[in-house]
Amino acid sequence: MQTFDKQWNQVHDSRNWGRYPAEELVRFMARNYYTGDRSKVRVLDLGCGTGANTWFLCREGFSTVAFDGAFVATTKAARMCSELSAKASFLQADAGVLPFKSETFDVVADIGALSANSSAGIRQILKEICRVLKPGGRVFSSVLFTQSTSGFRSGEKIDNHSYRNIEHGPVAGLGTIHFFTRPEIKRLWQNAGFDEPVIDVITRTDHGGSLRVSFYTAMARKLEK
């Protein structure tokens, strides 16, 4: 099942964004992987976009593979990493059909990629993430938009939690967006083969308080066989 929304090619072509890593990912990696030989920690940057998190992972010494469905994004990401002397492997791929062998990675980092899918797409991607993770490996997801984010229920409804062509708010113009609930995250992750995820929420306002941005972070381990 292919999950990539081709609208992201246009988004990445028209916007100059994504140069700095997500604070939540920095904190997660520091808490869990800063001791020991980092070069032995294999990380998959899922839906890497223009490489904001990729260069951070590389510069911190992790063995990093990054991919995105948008050719424009991977081209920009590879260029930025080259400029920063950050060595990563890049490829264009669909998150619903990951081109990697099973049990390849120690960590999968998802910063906003899962959110850009319908419920069916998210289920498929989580199964693929679980497949390519080693037993006991971790998936860390952030920017899992909550239903209190401005723009929820605007645009074209795809399913109960997913909308396309959202009319206003921080995710307007970004194609398909899924708005999560905490029970849903627990159910989806555990059904895919993970233990119960550790979930936190981050909420802020923007544009003088006129917009609300709220999202979950979730960390879970692949269950041991």
C-alpha positions as CSV (number, residue, x, y, z in Angstrom):
1,M,0.0,0.0,0.0
2,Q,1.5,3.3,-1.1
3,T,0.9,6.2,1.3
4,F,2.8,9.2,-0.1
5,D,0.8,12.3,-0.8
6,K,2.3,13.9,-4.0
7,Q,1.2,17.3,-2.8
8,W,4.4,17.3,-0.6
9,N,6.5,17.7,-3.7
10,Q,4.9,21.1,-4.3
11,V,5.1,22.0,-0.6
12,H,8.8,21.4,-0.4
13,D,9.4,23.1,-3.7
14,S,7.6,26.3,-2.6
15,R,8.8,26.6,1.0
16,N,12.2,27.1,2.4
17,W,11.9,25.4,5.8
18,G,13.4,22.6,7.9
19,R,16.9,23.6,8.9
20,Y,16.9,22.9,12.6
21,P,16.1,19.6,14.4
22,A,13.1,19.0,16.6
23,E,13.8,19.6,20.2
24,E,11.8,16.6,21.2
25,L,14.0,14.3,19.0
26,V,17.2,15.8,20.4
27,R,16.0,15.1,23.9
28,F,15.0,11.6,23.1
29,M,18.3,10.7,21.5
30,A,20.3,12.3,24.3
31,R,18.4,10.4,27.0
32,N,18.6,7.0,25.3
33,Y,21.7,6.8,23.0
34,Y,24.4,9.3,24.0
35,T,26.4,6.7,25.9
36,G,28.2,3.9,24.1
37,D,29.4,3.7,20.5
38,R,26.9,5.9,18.6
39,S,28.2,4.6,15.2
40,K,26.6,1.2,16.0
41,V,23.2,2.8,16.5
42,R,21.3,2.5,13.2
43,V,18.7,5.2,12.8
44,L,16.0,5.6,10.1
45,D,14.8,9.1,9.6
46,L,11.3,8.4,8.3
47,G,9.9,11.1,6.0
48,C,13.1,13.1,6.4
49,G,11.8,16.2,4.6
50,T,14.6,18.6,3.8
51,G,16.9,17.0,6.4
52,A,16.5,19.1,9.5
53,N,16.7,16.1,11.7
54,T,19.0,14.1,9.4
55,W,22.0,16.3,9.8
56,F,21.6,16.4,13.6
57,L,21.6,12.6,13.7
58,C,24.7,12.4,11.5
59,R,26.6,15.1,13.3
60,E,25.9,13.3,16.6
61,G,27.6,10.2,15.3
62,F,24.7,7.9,14.6
63,S,24.6,5.7,11.5
64,T,21.7,7.3,9.6
65,V,19.5,6.4,6.7
66,A,17.0,9.0,5.6
67,F,14.2,8.8,3.1
68,D,11.2,10.8,1.9
69,G,8.5,10.3,-0.8
70,A,9.2,13.8,-2.2
71,F,12.2,13.9,-4.6
72,V,12.4,17.7,-4.0
73,A,12.8,17.0,-0.2
74,T,15.6,14.4,-0.5
75,T,17.5,16.6,-2.9
76,K,17.4,19.5,-0.5
77,A,18.3,17.2,2.4
78,A,21.3,15.7,0.7
79,R,22.5,19.2,-0.3
80,M,22.2,20.5,3.2
81,C,24.0,17.5,4.8
82,S,26.8,17.9,2.3
83,E,27.2,21.5,3.2
84,L,27.4,20.6,6.9
85,S,29.7,17.6,6.4
86,A,27.0,15.3,7.7
87,K,27.2,11.9,6.1
88,A,23.9,10.1,5.6
89,S,22.4,7.7,3.1
90,F,19.4,9.2,1.2
91,L,16.7,7.6,-0.9
92,Q,13.3,8.3,-2.2
93,A,10.7,5.8,-1.0
94,D,7.1,5.4,0.2
95,A,6.7,4.8,4.0
96,G,4.0,2.2,3.4
97,V,6.5,0.0,1.5
98,L,9.9,0.4,3.2
99,P,12.7,-0.8,1.0
100,F,14.7,-2.3,3.9
101,K,15.2,-5.8,5.3
102,S,13.4,-6.8,8.4
103,E,15.1,-6.0,11.8
104,T,17.6,-3.5,10.3
105,F,17.3,-0.5,12.6
106,D,17.7,0.3,16.3
107,V,15.6,3.5,16.0
108,V,13.0,4.9,13.7
109,A,12.5,8.7,14.0
110,D,9.2,10.1,12.8
111,I,8.8,13.9,13.0
112,G,5.5,14.7,11.4
113,A,5.5,11.9,8.8
114,L,2.7,9.8,10.3
115,S,0.5,12.8,10.7
116,A,0.4,13.3,6.9
117,N,-1.6,10.2,6.3
118,S,-5.1,8.7,6.7
119,S,-5.9,6.1,9.4
120,A,-5.4,3.3,6.9
121,G,-2.0,4.7,5.8
122,I,-0.9,5.1,9.5
123,R,-1.7,1.5,10.2
124,Q,0.3,0.3,7.2
125,I,3.3,2.6,8.0
126,L,3.4,1.4,11.7
127,K,3.5,-2.2,10.6
128,E,6.4,-1.4,8.3
129,I,8.2,0.5,11.0
130,C,7.8,-2.5,13.3
131,R,9.1,-4.8,10.6
132,V,12.3,-2.9,10.0
133,L,13.1,-2.4,13.7
134,K,15.2,-4.9,15.6
135,P,13.5,-6.6,18.5
136,G,13.5,-4.1,21.4
137,G,14.2,-1.2,19.0
138,R,12.4,2.1,19.5
139,V,10.1,4.2,17.4
140,F,9.9,7.9,18.4
141,S,7.2,10.0,16.9
142,S,6.5,13.7,17.3
143,V,4.1,16.2,15.7
144,L,1.1,13.8,16.1
145,F,-1.5,16.6,15.9
146,T,-4.2,16.6,18.6
147,Q,-7.8,17.4,17.9
148,S,-7.4,20.7,19.7
149,T,-5.1,22.0,16.9
150,S,-6.7,24.9,14.9
151,G,-8.2,23.6,11.6
152,F,-9.4,20.3,12.9
153,R,-12.6,19.3,11.0
154,S,-12.1,21.8,8.3
155,G,-11.5,20.7,4.7
156,E,-12.4,17.4,3.1
157,K,-13.1,14.6,5.5
158,I,-11.3,11.3,4.7
159,D,-12.1,9.4,7.8
160,N,-13.1,10.3,11.4
161,H,-9.7,11.7,12.2
162,S,-8.2,12.6,8.8
163,Y,-8.9,15.6,6.6
164,R,-7.5,16.9,3.3
165,N,-7.0,20.5,2.1
166,I,-7.6,21.9,5.5
167,E,-8.8,25.5,5.2
168,H,-7.1,27.3,8.1
169,G,-4.7,26.8,11.0
170,P,-1.0,25.6,11.1
171,V,-1.6,22.7,8.8
172,A,-3.5,24.5,6.1
173,G,-2.2,23.7,2.6
174,L,-0.3,20.5,3.7
175,G,-2.5,17.9,2.0
176,T,-3.8,15.1,4.2
177,I,-3.5,15.5,8.0
178,H,-4.5,13.1,10.7
179,F,-5.6,14.4,14.2
180,F,-4.9,11.9,16.9
181,T,-6.3,11.0,20.3
182,R,-4.3,9.4,23.1
183,P,-6.4,6.2,23.2
184,E,-6.0,5.9,19.4
185,I,-2.2,6.2,19.6
186,K,-2.1,3.4,22.2
187,R,-4.3,1.2,20.1
188,L,-2.6,1.7,16.8
189,W,1.0,1.3,18.2
190,Q,0.1,-1.8,20.2
191,N,-1.8,-3.4,17.3
192,A,1.3,-2.9,15.1
193,G,3.5,-4.9,17.5
194,F,4.8,-2.3,20.0
195,D,4.6,-2.1,23.8
196,E,2.3,0.5,25.3
197,P,3.7,3.9,24.1
198,V,4.9,6.6,26.4
199,I,2.9,9.7,25.4
200,D,3.4,13.4,26.1
201,V,1.6,16.4,24.7
202,I,3.0,19.8,23.7
203,T,0.6,22.8,23.2
204,R,1.3,26.4,22.2
205,T,-0.3,29.3,20.5
206,D,0.8,31.2,17.4
207,H,0.1,34.5,15.6
208,G,-0.7,36.4,18.8
209,G,-2.8,33.6,20.2
210,S,-5.1,33.3,17.2
211,L,-3.9,29.8,16.4
212,R,-3.5,26.7,18.6
213,V,-0.8,24.1,17.9
214,S,-1.0,20.9,19.9
215,F,0.7,17.6,19.3
216,Y,1.6,14.4,21.0
217,T,5.0,12.7,21.1
218,A,5.0,8.9,21.5
219,M,7.9,6.5,22.2
220,A,7.5,2.7,22.1
221,R,9.6,-0.4,21.8
222,K,9.1,-3.3,19.4
223,L,8.1,-6.3,21.4
224,E,10.7,-9.0,21.8
225,K,9.9,-12.3,20.0
